[in-house]
């Protein structure tokens, strides 16, 4: 009899062998975990549902949180620090008083300016009266035009001096206001840079602040990966506690670091309820997309139990935990791609599966 070699049967045979191997592995594990005697008690477990989702292969890049606003509250005039009203760690509002300079000299300068203004106003009033009086005399030719013009010139000089005195008083009052150093923006005091009794010059820093409520992310992205990014792109960001958040590309800095061949990218971030526990400088991971989106079947990562080289899950059917061997693929945040062994809608155990036995009755604590 002639023997026919059909190469198309090879893939089907390999698939059948693979399927048989998974069944044998499952049966073997079930035998190992089979109860030795006595009735099993229902195990308390939590479950999650296998689902279909969009998936993109990503590259995790370590980044950091930065404050959108950070800087120092500085002195706007020279003076001695009379009081400090904020300490490191204090949360302050915009224009809240942070420090006060000694005002003794400023008060004297303001008083002197006020006195000069009063004098100049009196001189202007006399000059104005003289002009008015001479104006009537010129009409009767009792006084020369030159004398009248000289009176008007003196009135103009007195008016200029009165304006100068007003400006001097305004400057003195402005500097009195500058004696109180206020917060340029709402934030947290991170550093104290002076002490009571210290003499400050204009521009000297008093306290350093940052806005902890306005944080954004920054990461150094390999330059050959930046070409796939654009302003407005949305991707995942993972904090140190494992929580995932959305990050939107805000800016791609047009400068490359020669030593690392990376470029800085800034991200808007939506932290939600986690925002209150975050701090500038904190590390995070940006998941940079490397491929186009595709649909996958995924399972919660906590549902997968490793037994040597094998991956297994417990599928709950009619309150019975059925052991099933699975083949997994790429990770996607807190979930794992399932290549074989599960279908969307399967309920799998994600808590309490460490000591669970095959075919054991379970009591569901909650759905995740």
C-alpha positions as CSV (number, residue, x, y, z in Angstrom):
1,X,0.0,0.0,0.0
2,X,1.3,3.4,-1.0
3,X,2.0,5.7,2.0
4,X,0.8,9.3,1.7
5,X,2.6,12.1,3.6
6,X,0.1,15.0,4.2
7,X,2.1,18.0,5.6
8,X,-1.2,19.7,6.4
9,X,-1.9,17.2,9.2
10,X,1.2,18.3,11.2
11,X,-0.2,21.5,12.7
12,X,-3.5,19.7,13.6
13,X,-1.5,16.8,15.2
14,X,0.7,19.3,17.2
15,X,-2.4,21.2,18.4
16,X,-4.0,17.9,19.5
17,X,-0.9,16.9,21.4
18,X,-0.8,20.3,23.0
19,X,-4.4,20.0,24.0
20,X,-3.9,16.5,25.4
21,X,-0.9,17.7,27.4
22,X,-2.9,20.4,29.0
23,X,-5.7,18.0,29.9
24,X,-3.1,15.6,31.4
25,X,-1.5,18.4,33.4
26,X,-4.9,19.5,34.7
27,X,-5.8,15.9,35.7
28,X,-2.4,15.4,37.4
29,X,-2.8,18.6,39.5
30,X,-6.4,17.5,40.4
31,X,-5.1,14.2,41.6
32,X,-2.4,15.8,43.7
33,X,-4.9,18.2,45.3
34,X,-7.7,15.7,45.7
35,X,-9.0,15.6,49.3
36,X,-7.6,12.7,51.4
37,X,-11.0,12.1,53.1
38,X,-13.9,13.9,54.7
39,X,-16.1,16.6,53.2
40,X,-14.6,19.9,52.0
41,X,-15.7,23.2,53.4
42,X,-16.7,26.0,51.2
43,X,-13.8,28.4,50.7
44,X,-14.4,32.1,50.8
45,X,-13.1,33.7,47.6
46,X,-13.4,36.8,45.4
47,X,-13.8,36.5,41.7
48,X,-13.3,38.6,38.6
49,X,-14.7,38.1,35.1
50,X,-12.6,37.3,32.0
51,X,-13.2,40.0,29.4
52,X,-12.3,41.2,26.0
53,X,-10.4,44.4,25.8
54,X,-8.2,46.6,23.6
55,X,-4.5,46.0,24.2
56,X,-1.3,47.8,23.2
57,X,2.2,46.6,23.9
58,X,3.9,49.1,26.0
59,X,7.4,50.0,27.2
60,X,7.6,51.2,30.9
61,X,9.7,54.3,31.3
62,X,10.6,55.6,34.8
63,X,9.5,59.2,35.3
64,X,8.9,61.6,38.1
65,X,6.3,64.1,39.4
66,X,7.0,67.8,39.1
67,X,5.2,70.8,40.5
68,X,3.8,73.1,37.9
69,X,4.5,76.0,40.2
70,X,7.6,76.2,42.5
71,X,9.6,79.1,43.7
72,X,10.5,81.4,46.5
73,X,8.7,84.2,48.3
74,X,11.2,87.1,48.3
75,X,11.6,90.5,49.9
76,X,10.6,93.5,47.7
77,X,12.3,96.1,50.0
78,X,15.3,96.1,52.3
79,X,14.6,95.5,55.9
80,X,14.9,93.4,59.1
81,X,12.7,90.3,59.5
82,X,10.3,91.1,62.4
83,X,8.2,87.9,62.3
84,X,7.8,84.7,60.3
85,X,4.2,83.4,60.0
86,X,4.8,80.0,58.2
87,X,6.9,77.0,58.8
88,X,8.1,74.1,56.6
89,X,5.2,71.9,55.8
90,X,2.5,74.6,56.2
91,X,-0.1,74.8,53.4
92,X,-0.6,78.4,52.5
93,X,-3.0,80.3,50.3
94,X,-2.1,82.8,47.6
95,X,-1.3,86.2,49.1
96,X,-1.3,84.8,52.6
97,X,1.2,86.6,54.9
98,X,4.5,84.6,55.3
99,X,6.7,87.1,57.0
100,X,6.8,90.8,58.2
101,X,9.7,93.2,58.0
102,X,10.3,95.9,60.6
103,X,8.4,99.0,59.7
104,X,9.9,101.7,62.0
105,X,11.9,103.4,59.3
106,X,9.1,103.0,56.8
107,X,6.7,104.7,59.1
108,X,9.0,107.7,59.5
109,X,9.5,107.9,55.7
110,X,5.8,107.9,55.2
111,X,5.2,110.6,57.9
112,X,7.9,112.7,56.2
113,X,6.4,112.3,52.8
114,X,2.9,113.2,54.2
115,X,4.3,116.4,55.8
116,X,6.0,117.4,52.5
117,X,2.8,116.8,50.6
118,X,0.9,119.0,53.1
119,X,3.5,121.8,52.7
120,X,3.5,121.6,48.9
121,X,-0.3,121.7,48.8
122,X,-0.2,124.9,51.0
123,X,2.4,126.5,48.7
124,X,0.3,125.6,45.6
125,X,-2.8,127.1,47.2
126,X,-0.9,130.4,47.8
127,X,0.5,130.4,44.3
128,X,-2.9,129.9,42.9
129,X,-4.4,132.8,44.9
130,X,-1.6,135.1,43.7
131,X,-2.3,134.2,40.1
132,X,-6.0,134.9,40.6
133,X,-5.3,138.3,42.3
134,X,-2.8,139.5,39.6
135,X,-5.1,138.4,36.8
136,X,-7.6,141.0,38.0
137,X,-4.9,143.7,38.2
138,X,-3.7,143.1,34.7
139,X,-7.2,143.9,33.4
140,X,-6.9,147.4,34.9
141,X,-3.2,147.8,33.8
142,X,-2.2,148.1,37.5
143,X,0.4,145.4,37.0
144,X,2.6,144.4,34.1
145,X,2.0,141.3,32.0
146,X,5.5,140.1,33.0
147,X,4.6,140.0,36.7
148,X,1.5,138.1,35.9
149,X,3.4,135.6,33.8
150,X,6.0,135.1,36.6
151,X,3.2,134.3,39.1
152,X,1.8,131.7,36.7
153,X,5.2,130.1,36.4
154,X,5.6,130.0,40.2
155,X,2.1,128.4,40.4
156,X,3.2,125.7,37.9
157,X,6.4,125.0,39.9
158,X,4.3,124.7,43.1
159,X,2.0,122.3,41.3
160,X,4.9,120.1,40.1
161,X,6.3,120.0,43.6
162,X,2.8,119.0,44.9
163,X,2.7,116.1,42.4
164,X,6.2,115.0,43.4
165,X,5.2,115.0,47.0
166,X,2.1,112.9,46.2
167,X,4.3,110.4,44.4
168,X,6.7,110.2,47.3
169,X,3.9,109.6,49.7
170,X,2.5,106.9,47.4
171,X,5.9,105.2,47.2
172,X,6.2,105.3,51.0
173,X,2.8,103.7,51.4
174,X,3.6,101.1,48.8
175,X,6.8,100.1,50.6
176,X,4.8,99.9,53.8
177,X,2.7,97.3,52.1
178,X,5.8,95.5,50.9
179,X,6.8,95.0,54.5
180,X,4.4,92.1,54.6
181,X,5.8,89.3,52.4
182,X,3.1,87.2,51.0
183,X,2.8,83.9,49.1
184,X,3.0,84.3,45.3
185,X,0.8,81.3,44.8
186,X,-1.1,78.6,46.9
187,X,1.2,75.8,47.9
188,X,3.2,74.1,50.6
189,X,6.3,75.6,52.3
190,X,9.2,73.4,51.5
191,X,12.2,75.4,52.9
192,X,12.8,78.2,55.3
193,X,15.6,80.5,54.2
194,X,15.8,83.2,56.9
195,X,15.3,83.8,60.6
196,X,13.7,86.6,62.7
197,X,16.3,89.4,63.0
198,X,18.0,88.7,59.7
199,X,18.5,91.7,57.4
200,X,17.2,91.2,53.9
201,X,17.9,93.0,50.7
202,X,15.4,93.4,47.9
203,X,15.1,90.1,46.1
204,X,16.4,87.9,49.0
205,X,14.4,84.7,49.5
206,X,12.4,84.1,52.7
207,X,10.6,80.8,52.1
208,X,10.4,78.3,49.3
209,X,7.1,77.0,48.1
210,X,5.7,74.5,45.6
211,X,2.2,73.8,44.5
212,X,1.4,70.2,45.5
213,X,-2.1,70.4,44.1
214,X,-0.8,71.1,40.6
215,X,1.5,68.2,39.7
216,X,2.5,66.9,36.3
217,X,4.7,64.0,35.1
218,X,8.0,64.1,33.3
219,X,9.9,61.2,31.7
220,X,13.1,60.9,29.7
221,X,12.0,59.0,26.6
222,X,14.5,57.3,24.2
223,X,14.8,59.6,21.2
224,X,13.9,56.8,18.7
225,X,10.6,56.3,20.6
226,X,9.6,60.0,20.7
227,X,8.7,59.9,17.0
228,X,5.7,57.8,17.8
229,X,4.4,60.3,20.3
230,X,2.3,63.5,19.7
231,X,0.9,66.2,21.9
232,X,-2.5,65.0,23.1
233,X,-1.7,61.3,23.0
234,X,-3.2,59.5,26.0
235,X,-1.4,56.6,27.7
236,X,-1.3,54.8,31.1
237,X,0.8,56.0,34.1
238,X,1.5,53.7,37.1
239,X,2.2,55.2,40.5
240,X,4.5,53.5,43.1
241,X,1.4,52.0,44.8
242,X,0.5,50.2,41.6
243,X,-2.5,52.4,40.7
244,X,-3.1,53.3,37.1
245,X,-4.0,56.7,35.8
246,X,-4.3,58.5,32.5
247,X,-1.5,60.6,31.2
248,X,-1.8,63.0,28.3
249,X,1.3,64.3,26.4
250,X,1.5,68.1,27.0
251,X,4.9,68.9,25.5
252,X,7.9,67.2,23.9
253,X,11.0,69.2,24.7
254,X,13.0,69.9,21.6
255,X,16.4,69.1,23.2
256,X,18.2,65.7,23.4
257,X,20.4,64.6,26.2
258,X,23.7,63.5,24.4
259,X,24.7,61.1,27.1
260,X,21.5,59.1,27.3
261,X,20.0,59.9,23.8
262,X,16.7,60.8,25.4
263,X,14.2,63.7,25.3
264,X,12.1,65.1,28.0
265,X,8.3,64.7,27.7
266,X,5.8,66.4,30.0
267,X,2.4,64.9,30.7
268,X,-0.8,66.2,32.1
269,X,-2.0,63.7,34.7
270,X,-5.4,62.9,36.2
271,X,-4.7,61.4,39.7
272,X,-8.3,61.6,41.0
273,X,-8.5,60.8,44.7
274,X,-4.8,59.8,44.9
275,X,-3.7,63.4,44.3
276,X,-3.7,64.3,48.0
277,X,-1.1,61.7,48.8
278,X,1.4,62.6,46.1
279,X,4.5,64.7,46.3
280,X,6.9,66.4,43.8
281,X,9.9,64.2,43.0
282,X,7.9,61.0,43.5
283,X,8.7,58.2,41.0
284,X,6.3,56.7,38.5
285,X,6.2,54.7,35.3
286,X,4.8,55.9,32.0
287,X,3.7,53.1,29.7
288,X,4.8,54.2,26.3
289,X,2.9,52.4,23.4
290,X,5.0,50.3,21.1
291,X,2.4,48.8,18.8
292,X,-1.1,49.4,17.4
293,X,-4.1,48.4,19.5
294,X,-5.6,44.9,19.2
295,X,-8.4,43.1,21.0
296,X,-7.4,40.4,23.5
297,X,-9.0,38.2,26.1
298,X,-7.7,39.2,29.5
299,X,-7.8,37.9,33.1
300,X,-6.9,39.7,36.3
301,X,-3.3,39.0,37.1
302,X,-4.1,37.7,40.6
303,X,-6.2,34.9,39.1
304,X,-3.1,33.2,37.6
305,X,-1.3,30.8,39.8
306,X,2.1,29.5,38.7
307,X,2.8,25.8,39.3
308,X,6.3,25.3,38.1
309,X,6.2,26.0,34.4
310,X,2.4,25.8,34.2
311,X,-0.1,28.5,34.7
312,X,-3.5,27.6,36.1
313,X,-6.7,29.4,37.2
314,X,-9.8,28.4,39.1
315,X,-13.0,28.9,37.2
316,X,-16.2,29.1,39.3
317,X,-19.1,27.2,37.9
318,X,-22.2,26.7,40.1
319,X,-20.2,27.6,43.2
320,X,-17.6,24.9,42.4
321,X,-13.9,25.9,41.7
322,X,-12.8,24.1,38.5
323,X,-9.1,24.0,37.9
324,X,-8.1,25.0,34.4
325,X,-4.7,25.2,32.7
326,X,-4.1,28.4,30.7
327,X,-1.6,29.9,28.3
328,X,-0.9,33.5,28.9
329,X,0.7,36.3,26.9
330,X,1.5,39.9,27.5
331,X,0.7,41.9,30.6
332,X,-1.6,44.8,30.3
333,X,-1.7,46.9,33.5
334,X,-3.2,44.8,36.2
335,X,-4.4,42.2,33.7
336,X,-2.8,39.4,31.6
337,X,-3.6,38.3,28.1
338,X,-5.0,34.8,27.8
339,X,-4.0,33.0,24.7
340,X,-5.8,29.7,25.5
341,X,-7.9,28.2,28.2
342,X,-10.5,30.9,29.0
343,X,-13.4,32.7,27.4
344,X,-14.9,36.1,28.0
345,X,-17.5,35.9,30.7
346,X,-15.7,33.1,32.7
347,X,-15.7,33.9,36.5
348,X,-12.2,33.2,37.9
349,X,-11.0,33.3,41.5
350,X,-8.6,36.3,42.3
351,X,-8.6,36.0,46.1
352,X,-8.4,32.9,48.1
353,X,-7.0,30.8,45.3
354,X,-3.7,30.0,47.0
355,X,-5.1,27.1,49.1
356,X,-8.0,26.3,46.9
357,X,-8.4,22.6,45.9
358,X,-9.9,21.5,42.5
359,X,-13.7,21.0,42.6
360,X,-14.0,22.6,46.0
361,X,-17.2,24.4,46.9
362,X,-16.7,28.1,47.2
363,X,-18.6,31.1,48.7
364,X,-18.2,34.3,46.8
365,X,-17.2,37.3,49.0
366,X,-17.5,39.9,46.3
367,X,-17.2,40.7,42.6
368,X,-14.2,42.9,41.7
